[in-house]
Amino acid sequence: MSRTLTQWLAHLEKLHPVAIDLGLDRIRIVAEHLGLLSGPIARQVVTVAGTNGKGSTVAMLEAVARAHGLRTASYTSPHLLRYNERLHLDGDEVSDESLIDAFERIEAARGDTGLTYFEMGTLAALVIIRDRAPDMAILEVGLGGRLDATNIIDADVGIVTSVALDHADFLGTDIENIGAEKAGILRAGRPAILGSRRMVSSVAAHAAALPVSRCLVLGQDFDWQREEDGRWRWQRPAGGAALPSLPDPGLPLDNAVSALTALETLNLPLEAERLEQAFSGIRLAGRMQRIGRYCLDVAHNPHAAGYVANQLVQKTVTRRVALLGMLGDKDAEGVIDALWPVVDDWLPVTLSGARARHGETLAEIIQSRGGQVIAVADGSVAGIDWLEQHSQHDDVLVCGSFFTVAEALARLERGEGTA
């Protein structure tokens, strides 16, 4: 009897002794058995690496490509509520049946080769994409770049959104080495898009050493400019014709122009009316997502938290509380410091799992800086329940981890306490 998707996901968690095991040897063996490396999985492939901004860049790549009539597939991770969120086909979540079929085929092909949960999921996505043969496949790197499972596929254009300290247990703390790892998605003879104004030098050095066909850098070769009415204008690479201003997608504009520049290097004829349509309709769960008085963002490192703070400072509120839950291997001090200017009160929560940081530990860090901790809760759901009963704050920030936001989103989507 075939497993359900839930049963398959439980099975995947037991296939390999460790959750993260960077390297391409194992997955390449199975990919070859599946025929994934014998030809292109899509007419064009875009791979997106970076510490922050990958998800929003993928969302905007997908929206713009679809608005121009392209058939798309996009693969991202992790998910918030449903595993199916990880793979979108023409904008729709992949079905349980397609995932189950792909897992069955991979299981039959892998033999004794052990694969991690992420590697199995990546192979399933690639199998489904290859079978569908879309015009464009957009792949988000899970961790790092050079040794990430997505990197078995050669991208027609690679985007590196940003480089900051994160996943130190796997990537180390040398920022230049981290940059070199993320630049490992780039390919010789193909364009590279560097989407940060403060990109570490190792990324451009790697691109030059390959060499890539073109290396376009935010702030040097392309940029954006805010208009008085809140719209914005893309400053295209040299030689690009001017386009009218565009609607604010509610996502970082650095990532928006990186996406547009990448698509232009693939010779997609971008049209003003279709760009208007694309940027007017983008919604990305867990990225500055508003549900009533709640703002949910998956920011879990200081760089991302700084972006959240810069957005929140523009919103006038009477008093804001942060419901913060973080994993033990993240820079809690840095995240708290980044959010400090826009948070009045704090409600730290304890996440579940071996990697979780206890809410009391977060509370100690906050209180050591003179912050006001109004409660400590066992998880996001309990934290929101407490706020609904006791809090008069007119703005609630929920952040610190995908797990924090996922639990809160599931609770809030029940329609309770969103006023």
C-alpha positions in Angstrom: 0.0 0.0 0.0 1.4 3.4 -1.0 2.3 5.8 1.8 0.5 9.1 2.3 2.5 12.3 2.0 2.6 12.6 5.8 3.9 9.0 6.0 6.5 9.7 3.3 7.8 12.8 5.2 8.1 10.9 8.4 10.0 8.2 6.5 12.4 10.8 5.0 13.3 12.1 8.4 14.7 8.6 9.3 16.7 7.9 6.1 20.0 9.6 7.2 21.7 9.7 10.5 22.1 13.6 10.4 19.6 16.2 9.2 22.2 18.3 7.4 25.1 16.6 5.6 26.5 18.9 3.0 28.0 17.4 -0.2 27.0 16.5 -3.7 28.4 13.0 -4.1 25.4 11.1 -2.7 22.7 13.1 -4.4 24.6 13.1 -7.7 24.6 9.3 -7.8 20.8 9.1 -7.4 20.3 12.0 -9.8 22.2 10.2 -12.5 20.1 7.1 -11.9 17.0 9.2 -12.3 18.3 10.8 -15.5 18.3 14.3 -14.0 21.8 15.1 -15.2 21.5 13.9 -18.8 19.6 17.0 -20.0 18.0 20.3 -18.9 15.1 20.2 -16.4 13.7 23.4 -17.9 14.3 25.7 -20.8 16.1 28.1 -18.4 17.2 27.8 -14.8 17.7 30.5 -12.2 19.4 29.6 -8.9 19.2 32.0 -6.0 21.7 31.9 -3.1 22.2 34.3 -0.2 21.8 34.7 3.6 18.7 36.8 3.4 16.3 37.7 0.6 16.2 34.4 -1.3 12.5 33.8 -0.8 11.4 37.3 -1.9 13.7 37.2 -4.9 12.2 33.8 -6.0 8.7 35.2 -5.5 9.4 38.2 -7.7 11.2 36.1 -10.4 8.2 33.8 -10.5 5.6 36.6 -10.6 7.4 38.6 -13.4 8.0 35.5 -15.5 4.4 34.3 -15.2 3.1 37.8 -16.0 5.1 37.6 -19.2 3.5 34.3 -20.1 6.2 31.8 -19.1 5.4 28.5 -17.6 7.3 28.3 -14.3 8.4 26.0 -11.5 9.8 27.4 -8.3 11.4 25.4 -5.4 12.0 27.0 -2.0 12.5 25.9 1.6 11.6 25.6 4.3 7.8 25.6 4.3 5.5 27.3 6.9 2.3 25.3 7.0 2.4 22.6 4.2 5.3 20.8 2.7 3.6 21.4 -0.7 4.5 25.1 -0.4 8.1 24.2 -1.4 7.3 23.5 -5.0 5.0 25.8 -7.1 4.0 24.9 -10.6 2.7 27.9 -12.6 2.0 29.5 -9.2 0.1 26.6 -7.6 1.4 24.3 -4.9 2.4 20.9 -6.1 -0.1 18.1 -5.3 0.3 15.3 -2.8 0.0 12.8 -5.6 2.9 14.3 -7.6 5.2 14.3 -4.5 4.3 10.8 -3.6 5.0 9.6 -7.1 8.4 11.3 -7.1 9.4 9.9 -3.7 8.5 6.4 -4.9 10.7 6.8 -8.0 13.6 8.1 -5.9 13.3 5.4 -3.4 13.5 2.8 -6.2 16.5 4.5 -7.7 18.6 5.3 -4.6 19.4 1.7 -3.6 21.7 1.8 -0.6 22.6 5.5 -1.0 21.5 7.5 2.1 19.9 10.8 1.5 18.9 13.6 3.9 15.3 14.9 4.2 16.3 18.0 2.1 18.1 15.9 -0.5 15.1 13.7 -1.0 12.9 16.7 -1.3 15.2 18.4 -3.7 15.3 15.4 -5.9 11.5 15.1 -5.8 11.2 18.7 -6.9 13.7 18.2 -9.7 12.0 15.1 -11.0 8.6 16.9 -11.1 10.1 19.9 -12.8 11.9 17.8 -15.4 8.8 15.9 -16.2 6.8 19.1 -16.6 9.6 20.9 -18.6 8.6 24.5 -17.8 10.0 27.5 -19.5 11.7 28.6 -16.3 12.8 26.7 -13.2 13.7 28.9 -10.2 15.7 27.1 -7.4 16.4 28.5 -4.0 19.5 27.2 -2.3 18.8 25.6 1.1 22.1 26.3 2.8 25.4 27.8 1.5 25.6 27.1 -2.2 28.6 25.1 -3.4 27.6 21.9 -1.6 23.8 22.5 -1.5 21.7 19.8 -3.1 20.2 22.3 -5.6 23.7 22.9 -7.0 23.7 19.6 -9.0 21.8 21.7 -11.6 23.7 24.2 -13.7 22.0 27.6 -13.6 21.7 29.8 -16.7 22.0 32.7 -14.3 23.0 32.8 -10.6 21.9 35.4 -8.1 23.6 35.9 -4.8 21.3 38.2 -2.7 23.4 38.8 0.4 26.2 37.4 2.6 26.0 37.6 6.4 26.8 35.4 9.3 24.3 32.5 9.7 24.5 28.7 10.0 27.9 29.1 11.6 28.0 25.4 12.5 28.1 24.5 8.9 29.5 27.5 7.1 31.9 28.9 9.7 32.3 32.5 10.8 34.7 33.7 8.1 32.5 36.0 6.0 34.8 35.7 3.0 34.6 31.9 3.1 30.9 32.1 3.4 30.7 34.3 0.4 32.8 31.8 -1.6 30.5 29.0 -0.6 27.4 31.0 -1.8 29.2 31.9 -5.1 29.6 28.2 -5.8 26.2 28.3 -7.6 27.7 30.5 -10.4 28.8 29.0 -13.7 31.5 29.8 -16.2 30.3 31.6 -19.3 26.9 32.5 -17.7 25.8 35.7 -16.0 26.0 36.4 -12.3 23.8 38.9 -10.4 25.2 40.2 -7.1 22.2 41.7 -5.2 23.9 43.5 -2.3 25.6 46.8 -1.9 27.9 45.4 0.7 28.8 42.1 -1.1 31.9 40.5 0.3 34.8 40.5 -2.1 35.1 36.7 -2.4 31.8 36.5 -4.4 33.0 38.9 -7.2 36.5 37.2 -7.0 34.9 33.8 -7.6 32.8 35.2 -10.5 35.9 36.7 -12.1 37.9 33.5 -11.7 35.4 31.3 -13.4 34.9 33.6 -15.4 31.2 34.4 -15.7 29.9 36.0 -18.9 28.7 39.1 -17.1 28.9 40.1 -13.4 26.2 42.7 -12.6 26.4 44.4 -9.2 23.7 46.2 -7.3 24.6 49.9 -6.9 27.1 49.8 -9.7 25.5 48.2 -12.7 21.8 48.4 -11.7 19.8 50.0 -8.9 16.4 51.4 -8.0 15.0 54.8 -7.0 12.0 55.7 -4.9 9.4 58.0 -6.4 7.5 60.7 -4.5 4.2 58.8 -4.8 5.7 55.6 -3.1 6.3 53.9 -6.4 9.8 53.1 -7.6 11.9 53.0 -10.8 14.3 50.3 -11.9 17.7 51.8 -13.0 18.5 49.2 -15.6 22.0 48.1 -16.7 23.7 50.3 -19.3 21.9 50.3 -22.5 18.5 49.3 -21.1 15.6 51.4 -22.1 13.7 53.4 -19.4 10.6 51.9 -18.0 7.8 53.7 -16.1 7.7 53.6 -12.3 6.4 50.4 -10.6 4.1 49.6 -7.6 5.8 48.7 -4.3 5.6 44.9 -3.9 6.0 45.2 -0.1 9.3 43.2 -0.4 12.9 44.5 -0.5 13.5 46.5 -3.7 17.1 45.3 -3.8 15.7 41.9 -4.4 13.2 43.2 -6.9 15.8 44.8 -9.2 18.1 41.8 -8.8 15.2 39.6 -10.1 14.5 42.0 -13.0 18.2 42.2 -14.0 18.5 38.4 -13.9 15.5 38.0 -16.2 16.9 40.6 -18.6 20.1 38.7 -18.9 18.0 35.8 -20.0 16.6 38.0 -22.8 13.1 38.1 -21.5 11.5 41.2 -23.1 10.2 43.0 -20.1 7.0 45.0 -20.6 5.8 47.8 -18.4 2.2 46.7 -18.3 3.1 43.1 -17.3 5.6 44.4 -14.7 2.8 46.5 -13.2 0.6 43.4 -13.0 3.4 41.3 -11.4 4.4 43.7 -8.7 0.8 44.6 -7.8 -0.1 41.0 -7.0 2.9 39.6 -5.0 2.1 38.2 -1.6 4.7 36.2 0.4 3.7 34.5 3.6 5.9 35.2 6.6 7.6 38.3 5.1 6.2 41.4 6.7 2.9 39.7 6.5 0.0 41.5 8.2 -2.9 39.8 9.9 -4.8 42.4 11.9 -2.4 43.9 14.5 0.1 41.1 13.9 3.1 41.4 11.6 4.9 38.1 10.9 8.4 37.9 9.5 10.8 34.9 9.5 13.8 37.1 10.2 16.3 35.0 12.2 19.6 36.8 12.0 20.7 40.4 12.6 20.8 41.4 9.0 17.2 40.3 8.4 16.0 41.8 11.7 17.6 45.1 10.7 15.5 45.2 7.5 12.3 44.4 9.6 13.2 47.3 12.0 13.7 49.7 9.1 10.2 48.8 7.8 8.5 49.0 11.2 10.0 52.4 12.0 7.8 53.9 9.2 4.6 52.7 10.9 3.3 54.9 13.7 2.0 52.8 16.7 1.2 53.5 20.3 3.1 50.5 21.7 4.6 47.4 20.0 5.5 44.0 21.5 7.7 41.4 19.9 6.9 37.8 20.2 10.3 36.3 19.7 11.2 32.6 19.4 14.7 31.5 18.2 16.8 28.4 17.6 19.8 27.9 19.8 22.4 28.3 17.0 21.2 31.8 16.0 22.6 35.1 17.1 19.9 36.1 19.5 21.8 39.1 20.9 22.3 40.5 17.4 18.6 40.0 16.5 17.4 41.6 19.7 19.8 44.6 19.3 18.6 45.1 15.7 14.9 45.1 16.7 15.5 47.2 19.9 14.7 50.6 18.4 11.2 49.6 17.3 10.1 47.3 20.1 8.6 48.5 23.4 7.9 45.2 25.1 9.0 41.6 24.6 7.3 38.2 24.9 10.0 35.5 24.4 8.7 32.0 23.6 10.3 28.5 23.7 10.3 26.6 20.5 10.1 22.8 20.4 12.9 20.5 19.2 16.5 19.9 20.1 17.8 23.1 18.5 15.4 25.4 20.3 16.4 28.2 22.6 14.4 28.4 25.8 12.2 31.5 26.2 13.7 32.1 29.6 17.2 32.4 28.0 15.9 35.0 25.6 14.2 36.8 28.5 17.6 37.0 30.3 19.3 38.5 27.3 16.5 41.1 26.9 16.4 42.0 30.6 20.2 42.3 30.7 19.8 45.1 28.2 17.1 46.8 30.2 14.2 45.5 28.2 10.7 45.0 29.4 9.6 41.3 29.3 5.9 41.0 29.8 5.6 37.2 29.8 7.4 34.1 28.7 5.4 31.4 26.8 5.8 27.8 25.7 5.5 28.3 22.0 4.0 30.8 19.6 0.4 29.6 20.1 0.6 30.1 23.8 2.2 33.4 23.3 -0.6 34.7 21.1 -3.2 33.3 23.5 -1.5 35.3 26.3 -1.5 38.4 24.1 -5.2 38.0 23.2 -6.1 37.8 26.9 -3.7 40.4 28.4 -2.3 42.7 25.8 -3.5 46.1 24.6 -0.6 46.6 22.2 -1.7 47.9 18.9 1.2 46.3 17.0 2.6 42.8 17.5 5.8 41.6 15.7 6.2 37.8 15.5 9.7 36.8 14.4 12.9 35.0 15.1 12.4 31.7 13.2 10.4 30.0 10.5 9.1 27.8 13.3 7.9 30.8 15.3 6.1 32.2 12.4 4.6 28.9 11.2 3.1 28.2 14.6 1.7 31.7 14.9 0.4 31.7 11.3 -1.5 28.5 11.9 -3.1 30.0 15.0 -4.0 33.3 13.4 -5.4 31.7 10.2 -8.1 30.1 12.4 -9.5 33.7 12.5 -9.1 34.2 16.2 -7.7 37.3 17.7 -6.8 39.2 14.5 -8.4 42.5 15.4 
